[in-house]
Amino acid sequence: MLAAVVTGASRGVGRGVAIALADAGYAVFATGRTIDDAQLPPSITRLRCDHQHDVETAAVFDRVASEWGAVDLLVNSAWGGYERMVENGAFTWGVPFWEQPAHRWTSMMDGGVPFRVRLQCPRPRA
């Protein structure tokens, strides 16, 4: 059996991918800030994690390494979230992208699994 880590698996695309991988026979470790409330099959291991925090991200990969030995597949579906799209007290999700503050782009990308995760991810099986 292969092991997969799916970030942002609380809902949406990440949730769908996590369920499909579990159905395909993977040992799935699903992460998310609200993963405890996600509707996932019991075969999926839930790991609460905000990937914007290196310590939490490292803890996910440490746990997978200790329980499984290696990560065979990493699916990044995490991002900073809608609730963080507030500027000067106004919710900016509906604002055109060209009117969004410049820092919004970095915030959205940093909410995913940036390069530092690859440094923390154990090597795949040979």
Backbone as XML, in Angstrom:
<?xml version="1.0"?>
<chain id="A" units="angstrom">
  <residue number="1" name="MET">
    <atom name="N" x="0.847" y="-1.178" z="0.000"/>
    <atom name="CA" x="0.000" y="0.000" z="0.000"/>
    <atom name="C" x="0.891" y="1.240" z="0.000"/>
  </residue>
  <residue number="2" name="LEU">
    <atom name="N" x="0.461" y="2.257" z="-0.726"/>
    <atom name="CA" x="1.181" y="3.511" z="-0.809"/>
    <atom name="C" x="0.545" y="4.543" z="0.121"/>
  </residue>
  <residue number="3" name="ALA">
    <atom name="N" x="1.357" y="5.510" z="0.544"/>
    <atom name="CA" x="0.873" y="6.554" z="1.447"/>
    <atom name="C" x="0.767" y="7.882" z="0.709"/>
  </residue>
  <residue number="4" name="ALA">
    <atom name="N" x="-0.348" y="8.579" z="0.936"/>
    <atom name="CA" x="-0.565" y="9.890" z="0.324"/>
    <atom name="C" x="-0.870" y="10.915" z="1.410"/>
  </residue>
  <residue number="5" name="VAL">
    <atom name="N" x="-0.332" y="12.116" z="1.244"/>
    <atom name="CA" x="-0.698" y="13.258" z="2.071"/>
    <atom name="C" x="-1.498" y="14.186" z="1.166"/>
  </residue>
  <residue number="6" name="VAL">
    <atom name="N" x="-2.708" y="14.541" z="1.610"/>
    <atom name="CA" x="-3.550" y="15.466" z="0.853"/>
    <atom name="C" x="-3.799" y="16.677" z="1.738"/>
  </residue>
  <residue number="7" name="THR">
    <atom name="N" x="-3.283" y="17.821" z="1.315"/>
    <atom name="CA" x="-3.494" y="19.047" z="2.083"/>
    <atom name="C" x="-4.809" y="19.683" z="1.664"/>
  </residue>
  <residue number="8" name="GLY">
    <atom name="N" x="-5.385" y="20.468" z="2.551"/>
    <atom name="CA" x="-6.642" y="21.134" z="2.229"/>
    <atom name="C" x="-7.770" y="20.153" z="1.991"/>
  </residue>
  <residue number="9" name="ALA">
    <atom name="N" x="-7.776" y="19.059" z="2.736"/>
    <atom name="CA" x="-8.732" y="17.977" z="2.501"/>
    <atom name="C" x="-10.025" y="18.112" z="3.296"/>
  </residue>
  <residue number="10" name="SER">
    <atom name="N" x="-10.241" y="19.242" z="3.941"/>
    <atom name="CA" x="-11.465" y="19.424" z="4.717"/>
    <atom name="C" x="-12.700" y="19.506" z="3.838"/>
  </residue>
  <residue number="11" name="ARG">
    <atom name="N" x="-12.532" y="20.054" z="2.638"/>
    <atom name="CA" x="-13.667" y="20.217" z="1.735"/>
    <atom name="C" x="-13.153" y="20.431" z="0.318"/>
  </residue>
  <residue number="12" name="GLY">
    <atom name="N" x="-14.054" y="20.530" z="-0.601"/>
    <atom name="CA" x="-13.711" y="20.847" z="-1.985"/>
    <atom name="C" x="-12.856" y="19.800" z="-2.664"/>
  </residue>
  <residue number="13" name="VAL">
    <atom name="N" x="-11.969" y="20.272" z="-3.511"/>
    <atom name="CA" x="-11.118" y="19.396" z="-4.309"/>
    <atom name="C" x="-10.272" y="18.480" z="-3.430"/>
  </residue>
  <residue number="14" name="GLY">
    <atom name="N" x="-9.674" y="19.028" z="-2.386"/>
    <atom name="CA" x="-8.835" y="18.216" z="-1.502"/>
    <atom name="C" x="-9.597" y="17.066" z="-0.885"/>
  </residue>
  <residue number="15" name="ARG">
    <atom name="N" x="-10.812" y="17.326" z="-0.434"/>
    <atom name="CA" x="-11.653" y="16.275" z="0.143"/>
    <atom name="C" x="-11.943" y="15.198" z="-0.897"/>
  </residue>
  <residue number="16" name="GLY">
    <atom name="N" x="-12.301" y="15.615" z="-2.093"/>
    <atom name="CA" x="-12.593" y="14.661" z="-3.158"/>
    <atom name="C" x="-11.404" y="13.799" z="-3.517"/>
  </residue>
  <residue number="17" name="VAL">
    <atom name="N" x="-10.236" y="14.416" z="-3.593"/>
    <atom name="CA" x="-9.015" y="13.669" z="-3.911"/>
    <atom name="C" x="-8.692" y="12.683" z="-2.792"/>
  </residue>
  <residue number="18" name="ALA">
    <atom name="N" x="-8.818" y="13.116" z="-1.541"/>
    <atom name="CA" x="-8.529" y="12.231" z="-0.405"/>
    <atom name="C" x="-9.429" y="10.996" z="-0.434"/>
  </residue>
  <residue number="19" name="ILE">
    <atom name="N" x="-10.705" y="11.202" z="-0.685"/>
    <atom name="CA" x="-11.654" y="10.079" z="-0.733"/>
    <atom name="C" x="-11.328" y="9.154" z="-1.903"/>
  </residue>
  <residue number="20" name="ALA">
    <atom name="N" x="-11.032" y="9.722" z="-3.074"/>
    <atom name="CA" x="-10.706" y="8.904" z="-4.244"/>
    <atom name="C" x="-9.443" y="8.084" z="-4.012"/>
  </residue>
  <residue number="21" name="LEU">
    <atom name="N" x="-8.435" y="8.682" z="-3.385"/>
    <atom name="CA" x="-7.201" y="7.945" z="-3.113"/>
    <atom name="C" x="-7.443" y="6.827" z="-2.104"/>
  </residue>
  <residue number="22" name="ALA">
    <atom name="N" x="-8.250" y="7.089" z="-1.090"/>
    <atom name="CA" x="-8.582" y="6.034" z="-0.121"/>
    <atom name="C" x="-9.320" y="4.900" z="-0.827"/>
  </residue>
  <residue number="23" name="ASP">
    <atom name="N" x="-10.252" y="5.234" z="-1.696"/>
    <atom name="CA" x="-10.986" y="4.219" z="-2.464"/>
    <atom name="C" x="-10.062" y="3.418" z="-3.371"/>
  </residue>
  <residue number="24" name="ALA">
    <atom name="N" x="-8.970" y="4.046" z="-3.824"/>
    <atom name="CA" x="-8.002" y="3.376" z="-4.701"/>
    <atom name="C" x="-6.983" y="2.556" z="-3.921"/>
  </residue>
  <residue number="25" name="GLY">
    <atom name="N" x="-7.087" y="2.568" z="-2.585"/>
    <atom name="CA" x="-6.211" y="1.727" z="-1.783"/>
    <atom name="C" x="-5.036" y="2.426" z="-1.117"/>
  </residue>
  <residue number="26" name="TYR">
    <atom name="N" x="-4.946" y="3.731" z="-1.223"/>
    <atom name="CA" x="-3.876" y="4.462" z="-0.556"/>
    <atom name="C" x="-4.169" y="4.593" z="0.940"/>
  </residue>
  <residue number="27" name="ALA">
    <atom name="N" x="-3.109" y="4.661" z="1.719"/>
    <atom name="CA" x="-3.219" y="5.091" z="3.108"/>
    <atom name="C" x="-3.169" y="6.614" z="3.035"/>
  </residue>
  <residue number="28" name="VAL">
    <atom name="N" x="-4.273" y="7.275" z="3.373"/>
    <atom name="CA" x="-4.379" y="8.722" z="3.179"/>
    <atom name="C" x="-4.264" y="9.459" z="4.504"/>
  </residue>
  <residue number="29" name="PHE">
    <atom name="N" x="-3.391" y="10.458" z="4.520"/>
    <atom name="CA" x="-3.237" y="11.381" z="5.633"/>
    <atom name="C" x="-3.764" y="12.721" z="5.124"/>
  </residue>
  <residue number="30" name="ALA">
    <atom name="N" x="-4.900" y="13.149" z="5.631"/>
    <atom name="CA" x="-5.559" y="14.365" z="5.160"/>
    <atom name="C" x="-5.322" y="15.493" z="6.142"/>
  </residue>
  <residue number="31" name="THR">
    <atom name="N" x="-4.923" y="16.654" z="5.616"/>
    <atom name="CA" x="-4.667" y="17.802" z="6.480"/>
    <atom name="C" x="-5.625" y="18.944" z="6.161"/>
  </residue>
  <residue number="32" name="GLY">
    <atom name="N" x="-5.776" y="19.811" z="7.141"/>
    <atom name="CA" x="-6.581" y="21.016" z="6.961"/>
    <atom name="C" x="-6.768" y="21.706" z="8.293"/>
  </residue>
  <residue number="33" name="ARG">
    <atom name="N" x="-7.065" y="22.986" z="8.230"/>
    <atom name="CA" x="-7.306" y="23.739" z="9.461"/>
    <atom name="C" x="-8.595" y="23.287" z="10.137"/>
  </residue>
  <residue number="34" name="THR">
    <atom name="N" x="-9.552" y="22.799" z="9.338"/>
    <atom name="CA" x="-10.843" y="22.348" z="9.888"/>
    <atom name="C" x="-11.077" y="20.866" z="9.605"/>
  </residue>
  <residue number="35" name="ILE">
    <atom name="N" x="-10.008" y="20.101" z="9.523"/>
    <atom name="CA" x="-10.098" y="18.687" z="9.145"/>
    <atom name="C" x="-10.923" y="17.860" z="10.130"/>
  </residue>
  <residue number="36" name="ASP">
    <atom name="N" x="-10.956" y="18.263" z="11.388"/>
    <atom name="CA" x="-11.717" y="17.497" z="12.384"/>
    <atom name="C" x="-13.207" y="17.476" z="12.069"/>
  </residue>
  <residue number="37" name="ASP">
    <atom name="N" x="-13.693" y="18.482" z="11.353"/>
    <atom name="CA" x="-15.113" y="18.570" z="11.012"/>
    <atom name="C" x="-15.435" y="18.031" z="9.622"/>
  </residue>
  <residue number="38" name="ALA">
    <atom name="N" x="-14.419" y="17.579" z="8.900"/>
    <atom name="CA" x="-14.617" y="17.130" z="7.517"/>
    <atom name="C" x="-15.376" y="15.800" z="7.455"/>
  </residue>
  <residue number="39" name="GLN">
    <atom name="N" x="-16.168" y="15.664" z="6.422"/>
    <atom name="CA" x="-16.894" y="14.420" z="6.185"/>
    <atom name="C" x="-16.008" y="13.511" z="5.338"/>
  </residue>
  <residue number="40" name="LEU">
    <atom name="N" x="-15.229" y="12.699" z="6.035"/>
    <atom name="CA" x="-14.293" y="11.784" z="5.391"/>
    <atom name="C" x="-14.520" y="10.374" z="5.924"/>
  </residue>
  <residue number="41" name="PRO">
    <atom name="N" x="-14.209" y="9.369" z="5.119"/>
    <atom name="CA" x="-14.327" y="7.990" z="5.608"/>
    <atom name="C" x="-13.381" y="7.741" z="6.781"/>
  </residue>
  <residue number="42" name="PRO">
    <atom name="N" x="-13.730" y="6.822" z="7.661"/>
    <atom name="CA" x="-12.884" y="6.549" z="8.827"/>
    <atom name="C" x="-11.503" y="6.001" z="8.479"/>
  </residue>
  <residue number="43" name="SER">
    <atom name="N" x="-11.325" y="5.506" z="7.268"/>
    <atom name="CA" x="-10.017" y="4.974" z="6.875"/>
    <atom name="C" x="-8.982" y="6.082" z="6.653"/>
  </residue>
  <residue number="44" name="ILE">
    <atom name="N" x="-9.419" y="7.308" z="6.544"/>
    <atom name="CA" x="-8.512" y="8.437" z="6.300"/>
    <atom name="C" x="-8.054" y="9.021" z="7.634"/>
  </residue>
  <residue number="45" name="THR">
    <atom name="N" x="-6.742" y="9.162" z="7.777"/>
    <atom name="CA" x="-6.165" y="9.764" z="8.988"/>
    <atom name="C" x="-6.237" y="11.276" z="8.857"/>
  </residue>
  <residue number="46" name="ARG">
    <atom name="N" x="-6.874" y="11.918" z="9.833"/>
    <atom name="CA" x="-7.029" y="13.373" z="9.838"/>
    <atom name="C" x="-5.924" y="14.002" z="10.683"/>
  </residue>
  <residue number="47" name="LEU">
    <atom name="N" x="-5.260" y="14.987" z="10.114"/>
    <atom name="CA" x="-4.198" y="15.696" z="10.827"/>
    <atom name="C" x="-4.465" y="17.194" z="10.718"/>
  </residue>
  <residue number="48" name="ARG">
    <atom name="N" x="-4.841" y="17.810" z="11.837"/>
    <atom name="CA" x="-5.120" y="19.242" z="11.833"/>
    <atom name="C" x="-3.817" y="19.985" z="11.577"/>
  </residue>
  <residue number="49" name="CYS">
    <atom name="N" x="-3.839" y="20.874" z="10.574"/>
    <atom name="CA" x="-2.617" y="21.583" z="10.208"/>
    <atom name="C" x="-2.953" y="22.849" z="9.438"/>
  </residue>
  <residue number="50" name="ASP">
    <atom name="N" x="-2.298" y="23.929" z="9.803"/>
    <atom name="CA" x="-2.316" y="25.153" z="9.013"/>
    <atom name="C" x="-0.938" y="25.221" z="8.370"/>
  </residue>
  <residue number="51" name="HIS">
    <atom name="N" x="-0.869" y="24.989" z="7.077"/>
    <atom name="CA" x="0.413" y="24.892" z="6.386"/>
    <atom name="C" x="1.146" y="26.222" z="6.270"/>
  </residue>
  <residue number="52" name="GLN">
    <atom name="N" x="0.575" y="27.282" z="6.784"/>
    <atom name="CA" x="1.302" y="28.542" z="6.858"/>
    <atom name="C" x="2.248" y="28.550" z="8.054"/>
  </residue>
  <residue number="53" name="HIS">
    <atom name="N" x="2.148" y="27.526" z="8.899"/>
    <atom name="CA" x="2.997" y="27.414" z="10.084"/>
    <atom name="C" x="3.941" y="26.219" z="9.909"/>
  </residue>
  <residue number="54" name="ASP">
    <atom name="N" x="5.224" y="26.516" z="9.792"/>
    <atom name="CA" x="6.217" y="25.474" z="9.533"/>
    <atom name="C" x="6.210" y="24.363" z="10.577"/>
  </residue>
  <residue number="55" name="VAL">
    <atom name="N" x="6.000" y="24.710" z="11.834"/>
    <atom name="CA" x="6.020" y="23.703" z="12.904"/>
    <atom name="C" x="4.888" y="22.695" z="12.698"/>
  </residue>
  <residue number="56" name="GLU">
    <atom name="N" x="3.708" y="23.182" z="12.338"/>
    <atom name="CA" x="2.580" y="22.279" z="12.103"/>
    <atom name="C" x="2.826" y="21.406" z="10.874"/>
  </residue>
  <residue number="57" name="THR">
    <atom name="N" x="3.400" y="22.005" z="9.826"/>
    <atom name="CA" x="3.699" y="21.244" z="8.613"/>
    <atom name="C" x="4.730" y="20.158" z="8.899"/>
  </residue>
  <residue number="58" name="ALA">
    <atom name="N" x="5.768" y="20.503" z="9.629"/>
    <atom name="CA" x="6.799" y="19.520" z="9.976"/>
    <atom name="C" x="6.199" y="18.384" z="10.797"/>
  </residue>
  <residue number="59" name="ALA">
    <atom name="N" x="5.281" y="18.705" z="11.701"/>
    <atom name="CA" x="4.659" y="17.669" z="12.539"/>
    <atom name="C" x="3.871" y="16.680" z="11.688"/>
  </residue>
  <residue number="60" name="VAL">
    <atom name="N" x="3.216" y="17.152" z="10.634"/>
    <atom name="CA" x="2.478" y="16.243" z="9.741"/>
    <atom name="C" x="3.427" y="15.233" z="9.130"/>
  </residue>
  <residue number="61" name="PHE">
    <atom name="N" x="4.519" y="15.721" z="8.550"/>
    <atom name="CA" x="5.442" y="14.813" z="7.874"/>
    <atom name="C" x="6.205" y="13.931" z="8.849"/>
  </residue>
  <residue number="62" name="ASP">
    <atom name="N" x="6.446" y="14.424" z="10.042"/>
    <atom name="CA" x="7.063" y="13.579" z="11.072"/>
    <atom name="C" x="6.126" y="12.422" z="11.423"/>
  </residue>
  <residue number="63" name="ARG">
    <atom name="N" x="4.844" y="12.713" z="11.561"/>
    <atom name="CA" x="3.891" y="11.657" z="11.909"/>
    <atom name="C" x="3.770" y="10.631" z="10.786"/>
  </residue>
  <residue number="64" name="VAL">
    <atom name="N" x="3.678" y="11.102" z="9.558"/>
    <atom name="CA" x="3.583" y="10.166" z="8.427"/>
    <atom name="C" x="4.841" y="9.299" z="8.374"/>
  </residue>
  <residue number="65" name="ALA">
    <atom name="N" x="5.994" y="9.906" z="8.565"/>
    <atom name="CA" x="7.253" y="9.142" z="8.539"/>
    <atom name="C" x="7.285" y="8.110" z="9.653"/>
  </residue>
  <residue number="66" name="SER">
    <atom name="N" x="6.805" y="8.475" z="10.836"/>
    <atom name="CA" x="6.860" y="7.525" z="11.953"/>
    <atom name="C" x="5.839" y="6.400" z="11.792"/>
  </residue>
  <residue number="67" name="GLU">
    <atom name="N" x="4.685" y="6.696" z="11.188"/>
    <atom name="CA" x="3.649" y="5.676" z="11.034"/>
    <atom name="C" x="3.771" y="4.884" z="9.736"/>
  </residue>
  <residue number="68" name="TRP">
    <atom name="N" x="4.314" y="5.512" z="8.705"/>
    <atom name="CA" x="4.278" y="4.873" z="7.399"/>
    <atom name="C" x="5.648" y="4.724" z="6.761"/>
  </residue>
  <residue number="69" name="GLY">
    <atom name="N" x="6.582" y="5.574" z="7.156"/>
    <atom name="CA" x="7.942" y="5.465" z="6.639"/>
    <atom name="C" x="8.248" y="6.389" z="5.474"/>
  </residue>
  <residue number="70" name="ALA">
    <atom name="N" x="7.286" y="6.630" z="4.605"/>
    <atom name="CA" x="7.542" y="7.477" z="3.439"/>
    <atom name="C" x="6.231" y="8.037" z="2.896"/>
  </residue>
  <residue number="71" name="VAL">
    <atom name="N" x="6.354" y="9.139" z="2.192"/>
    <atom name="CA" x="5.220" y="9.713" z="1.473"/>
    <atom name="C" x="5.407" y="9.354" z="0.010"/>
  </residue>
  <residue number="72" name="ASP">
    <atom name="N" x="4.453" y="8.643" z="-0.552"/>
    <atom name="CA" x="4.538" y="8.261" z="-1.955"/>
    <atom name="C" x="3.887" y="9.288" z="-2.876"/>
  </residue>
  <residue number="73" name="LEU">
    <atom name="N" x="2.906" y="10.011" z="-2.329"/>
    <atom name="CA" x="2.184" y="10.989" z="-3.137"/>
    <atom name="C" x="1.805" y="12.179" z="-2.266"/>
  </residue>
  <residue number="74" name="LEU">
    <atom name="N" x="2.109" y="13.391" z="-2.746"/>
    <atom name="CA" x="1.724" y="14.615" z="-2.049"/>
    <atom name="C" x="0.802" y="15.403" z="-2.960"/>
  </residue>
  <residue number="75" name="VAL">
    <atom name="N" x="-0.418" y="15.683" z="-2.485"/>
    <atom name="CA" x="-1.395" y="16.475" z="-3.234"/>
    <atom name="C" x="-1.623" y="17.765" z="-2.460"/>
  </residue>
  <residue number="76" name="ASN">
    <atom name="N" x="-1.300" y="18.890" z="-3.090"/>
    <atom name="CA" x="-1.471" y="20.191" z="-2.440"/>
    <atom name="C" x="-2.777" y="20.827" z="-2.881"/>
  </residue>
  <residue number="77" name="SER">
    <atom name="N" x="-3.714" y="20.910" z="-1.956"/>
    <atom name="CA" x="-4.982" y="21.578" z="-2.234"/>
    <atom name="C" x="-5.285" y="22.622" z="-1.162"/>
  </residue>
  <residue number="78" name="ALA">
    <atom name="N" x="-4.277" y="22.999" z="-0.399"/>
    <atom name="CA" x="-4.464" y="23.978" z="0.684"/>
    <atom name="C" x="-4.250" y="25.385" z="0.156"/>
  </residue>
  <residue number="79" name="TRP">
    <atom name="N" x="-4.928" y="26.317" z="0.799"/>
    <atom name="CA" x="-4.683" y="27.731" z="0.535"/>
    <atom name="C" x="-5.088" y="28.538" z="1.749"/>
  </residue>
  <residue number="80" name="GLY">
    <atom name="N" x="-4.866" y="29.837" z="1.725"/>
    <atom name="CA" x="-5.076" y="30.686" z="2.889"/>
    <atom name="C" x="-6.512" y="30.810" z="3.359"/>
  </residue>
  <residue number="81" name="GLY">
    <atom name="N" x="-7.470" y="30.601" z="2.485"/>
    <atom name="CA" x="-8.872" y="30.614" z="2.889"/>
    <atom name="C" x="-9.597" y="31.913" z="2.652"/>
  </residue>
  <residue number="82" name="TYR">
    <atom name="N" x="-10.891" y="31.776" z="2.439"/>
    <atom name="CA" x="-11.747" y="32.937" z="2.192"/>
    <atom name="C" x="-11.790" y="33.883" z="3.384"/>
  </residue>
  <residue number="83" name="GLU">
    <atom name="N" x="-11.798" y="33.312" z="4.590"/>
    <atom name="CA" x="-11.946" y="34.164" z="5.775"/>
    <atom name="C" x="-10.792" y="35.137" z="5.938"/>
  </residue>
  <residue number="84" name="ARG">
    <atom name="N" x="-9.703" y="34.904" z="5.252"/>
    <atom name="CA" x="-8.551" y="35.810" z="5.350"/>
    <atom name="C" x="-8.586" y="36.889" z="4.267"/>
  </residue>
  <residue number="85" name="MET">
    <atom name="N" x="-9.615" y="36.903" z="3.465"/>
    <atom name="CA" x="-9.719" y="37.888" z="2.392"/>
    <atom name="C" x="-10.477" y="39.118" z="2.870"/>
  </residue>
  <residue number="86" name="VAL">
    <atom name="N" x="-9.934" y="39.756" z="3.887"/>
    <atom name="CA" x="-10.518" y="40.963" z="4.447"/>
    <atom name="C" x="-9.460" y="42.057" z="4.399"/>
  </residue>
  <residue number="87" name="GLU">
    <atom name="N" x="-9.848" y="43.183" z="3.868"/>
    <atom name="CA" x="-8.939" y="44.321" z="3.766"/>
    <atom name="C" x="-9.647" y="45.554" z="4.311"/>
  </residue>
  <residue number="88" name="ASN">
    <atom name="N" x="-9.076" y="46.161" z="5.341"/>
    <atom name="CA" x="-9.677" y="47.345" z="5.970"/>
    <atom name="C" x="-11.122" y="47.085" z="6.396"/>
  </residue>
  <residue number="89" name="GLY">
    <atom name="N" x="-11.376" y="45.889" z="6.907"/>
    <atom name="CA" x="-12.699" y="45.530" z="7.399"/>
    <atom name="C" x="-13.677" y="45.077" z="6.338"/>
  </residue>
  <residue number="90" name="ALA">
    <atom name="N" x="-13.290" y="45.081" z="5.077"/>
    <atom name="CA" x="-14.189" y="44.683" z="3.986"/>
    <atom name="C" x="-13.772" y="43.335" z="3.411"/>
  </residue>
  <residue number="91" name="PHE">
    <atom name="N" x="-14.745" y="42.464" z="3.187"/>
    <atom name="CA" x="-14.517" y="41.158" z="2.577"/>
    <atom name="C" x="-14.245" y="41.375" z="1.093"/>
  </residue>
  <residue number="92" name="THR">
    <atom name="N" x="-13.086" y="40.910" z="0.595"/>
    <atom name="CA" x="-12.658" y="41.246" z="-0.761"/>
    <atom name="C" x="-12.764" y="40.106" z="-1.772"/>
  </residue>
  <residue number="93" name="TRP">
    <atom name="N" x="-13.403" y="39.004" z="-1.419"/>
    <atom name="CA" x="-13.482" y="37.877" z="-2.349"/>
    <atom name="C" x="-14.107" y="38.288" z="-3.677"/>
  </residue>
  <residue number="94" name="GLY">
    <atom name="N" x="-15.145" y="39.092" z="-3.670"/>
    <atom name="CA" x="-15.832" y="39.469" z="-4.899"/>
    <atom name="C" x="-15.178" y="40.588" z="-5.680"/>
  </residue>
  <residue number="95" name="VAL">
    <atom name="N" x="-14.117" y="41.149" z="-5.151"/>
    <atom name="CA" x="-13.429" y="42.241" z="-5.828"/>
    <atom name="C" x="-12.584" y="41.658" z="-6.964"/>
  </residue>
  <residue number="96" name="PRO">
    <atom name="N" x="-12.585" y="42.275" z="-8.156"/>
    <atom name="CA" x="-11.758" y="41.773" z="-9.261"/>
    <atom name="C" x="-10.294" y="41.641" z="-8.846"/>
  </residue>
  <residue number="97" name="PHE">
    <atom name="N" x="-9.610" y="40.672" z="-9.419"/>
    <atom name="CA" x="-8.240" y="40.397" z="-8.991"/>
    <atom name="C" x="-7.330" y="41.608" z="-9.185"/>
  </residue>
  <residue number="98" name="TRP">
    <atom name="N" x="-7.576" y="42.415" z="-10.200"/>
    <atom name="CA" x="-6.719" y="43.568" z="-10.439"/>
    <atom name="C" x="-6.922" y="44.672" z="-9.405"/>
  </residue>
  <residue number="99" name="GLU">
    <atom name="N" x="-7.991" y="44.553" z="-8.608"/>
    <atom name="CA" x="-8.218" y="45.524" z="-7.534"/>
    <atom name="C" x="-7.827" y="44.967" z="-6.159"/>
  </residue>
  <residue number="100" name="GLN">
    <atom name="N" x="-7.382" y="43.723" z="-6.110"/>
    <atom name="CA" x="-6.944" y="43.127" z="-4.850"/>
    <atom name="C" x="-5.606" y="43.738" z="-4.450"/>
  </residue>
  <residue number="101" name="PRO">
    <atom name="N" x="-5.344" y="43.847" z="-3.154"/>
    <atom name="CA" x="-4.022" y="44.334" z="-2.733"/>
    <atom name="C" x="-2.942" y="43.341" z="-3.175"/>
  </residue>
  <residue number="102" name="ALA">
    <atom name="N" x="-1.762" y="43.836" z="-3.488"/>
    <atom name="CA" x="-0.679" y="42.998" z="-4.005"/>
    <atom name="C" x="-0.322" y="41.853" z="-3.062"/>
  </residue>
  <residue number="103" name="HIS">
    <atom name="N" x="-0.415" y="42.085" z="-1.744"/>
    <atom name="CA" x="-0.040" y="41.033" z="-0.795"/>
    <atom name="C" x="-1.002" y="39.839" z="-0.848"/>
  </residue>
  <residue number="104" name="ARG">
    <atom name="N" x="-2.178" y="40.012" z="-1.441"/>
    <atom name="CA" x="-3.161" y="38.925" z="-1.515"/>
    <atom name="C" x="-2.594" y="37.722" z="-2.271"/>
  </residue>
  <residue number="105" name="TRP">
    <atom name="N" x="-1.857" y="37.976" z="-3.343"/>
    <atom name="CA" x="-1.306" y="36.882" z="-4.150"/>
    <atom name="C" x="-0.325" y="36.044" z="-3.334"/>
  </residue>
  <residue number="106" name="THR">
    <atom name="N" x="0.565" y="36.710" z="-2.601"/>
    <atom name="CA" x="1.513" y="35.981" z="-1.770"/>
    <atom name="C" x="0.796" y="35.223" z="-0.670"/>
  </residue>
  <residue number="107" name="SER">
    <atom name="N" x="-0.198" y="35.845" z="-0.057"/>
    <atom name="CA" x="-0.955" y="35.186" z="1.010"/>
    <atom name="C" x="-1.638" y="33.924" z="0.501"/>
  </residue>
  <residue number="108" name="MET">
    <atom name="N" x="-2.206" y="33.991" z="-0.691"/>
    <atom name="CA" x="-2.894" y="32.824" z="-1.236"/>
    <atom name="C" x="-1.907" y="31.692" z="-1.523"/>
  </residue>
  <residue number="109" name="MET">
    <atom name="N" x="-0.740" y="32.040" z="-2.048"/>
    <atom name="CA" x="0.253" y="31.016" z="-2.359"/>
    <atom name="C" x="0.880" y="30.447" z="-1.089"/>
  </residue>
  <residue number="110" name="ASP">
    <atom name="N" x="1.123" y="31.296" z="-0.095"/>
    <atom name="CA" x="1.717" y="30.830" z="1.155"/>
    <atom name="C" x="0.780" y="29.907" z="1.916"/>
  </residue>
  <residue number="111" name="GLY">
    <atom name="N" x="-0.515" y="30.013" z="1.674"/>
    <atom name="CA" x="-1.483" y="29.140" z="2.337"/>
    <atom name="C" x="-1.399" y="27.724" z="1.827"/>
  </residue>
  <residue number="112" name="GLY">
    <atom name="N" x="-0.853" y="27.544" z="0.644"/>
    <atom name="CA" x="-0.638" y="26.206" z="0.105"/>
    <atom name="C" x="0.616" y="25.622" z="0.706"/>
  </residue>
  <residue number="113" name="VAL">
    <atom name="N" x="1.106" y="24.593" z="0.094"/>
    <atom name="CA" x="2.307" y="23.958" z="0.615"/>
    <atom name="C" x="3.488" y="24.468" z="-0.196"/>
  </residue>
  <residue number="114" name="PRO">
    <atom name="N" x="4.206" y="25.445" z="0.347"/>
    <atom name="CA" x="5.326" y="26.028" z="-0.378"/>
    <atom name="C" x="6.545" y="25.108" z="-0.403"/>
  </residue>
  <residue number="115" name="PHE">
    <atom name="N" x="7.592" y="25.622" z="-0.983"/>
    <atom name="CA" x="8.816" y="24.857" z="-1.170"/>
    <atom name="C" x="9.321" y="24.227" z="0.114"/>
  </residue>
  <residue number="116" name="ARG">
    <atom name="N" x="9.131" y="24.905" z="1.249"/>
    <atom name="CA" x="9.675" y="24.379" z="2.505"/>
    <atom name="C" x="9.107" y="23.004" z="2.843"/>
  </residue>
  <residue number="117" name="VAL">
    <atom name="N" x="7.916" y="22.673" z="2.351"/>
    <atom name="CA" x="7.345" y="21.352" z="2.610"/>
    <atom name="C" x="8.166" y="20.287" z="1.919"/>
  </residue>
  <residue number="118" name="ARG">
    <atom name="N" x="8.618" y="20.566" z="0.707"/>
    <atom name="CA" x="9.421" y="19.576" z="0.000"/>
    <atom name="C" x="10.700" y="19.267" z="0.760"/>
  </residue>
  <residue number="119" name="LEU">
    <atom name="N" x="11.205" y="20.241" z="1.487"/>
    <atom name="CA" x="12.405" y="20.023" z="2.277"/>
    <atom name="C" x="12.118" y="19.145" z="3.480"/>
  </residue>
  <residue number="120" name="GLN">
    <atom name="N" x="10.885" y="19.178" z="3.982"/>
    <atom name="CA" x="10.519" y="18.420" z="5.161"/>
    <atom name="C" x="9.959" y="17.041" z="4.819"/>
  </residue>
  <residue number="121" name="CYS">
    <atom name="N" x="9.573" y="16.858" z="3.585"/>
    <atom name="CA" x="8.925" y="15.622" z="3.168"/>
    <atom name="C" x="9.953" y="14.491" z="3.077"/>
  </residue>
  <residue number="122" name="PRO">
    <atom name="N" x="9.698" y="13.364" z="3.735"/>
    <atom name="CA" x="10.625" y="12.243" z="3.643"/>
    <atom name="C" x="10.729" y="11.754" z="2.192"/>
  </residue>
  <residue number="123" name="ARG">
    <atom name="N" x="11.854" y="11.186" z="1.867"/>
    <atom name="CA" x="12.055" y="10.665" z="0.511"/>
    <atom name="C" x="11.075" y="9.525" z="0.242"/>
  </residue>
  <residue number="124" name="PRO">
    <atom name="N" x="10.598" y="9.455" z="-1.015"/>
    <atom name="CA" x="9.711" y="8.354" z="-1.382"/>
    <atom name="C" x="10.445" y="7.016" z="-1.324"/>
  </residue>
  <residue number="125" name="ARG">
    <atom name="N" x="9.676" y="5.963" z="-1.322"/>
    <atom name="CA" x="10.265" y="4.616" z="-1.348"/>
    <atom name="C" x="11.048" y="4.410" z="-2.625"/>
  </residue>
  <residue number="126" name="ALA">
    <atom name="N" x="12.102" y="3.621" z="-2.546"/>
    <atom name="CA" x="12.918" y="3.324" z="-3.730"/>
    <atom name="C" x="12.260" y="2.260" z="-4.574"/>
  </residue>
</chain>
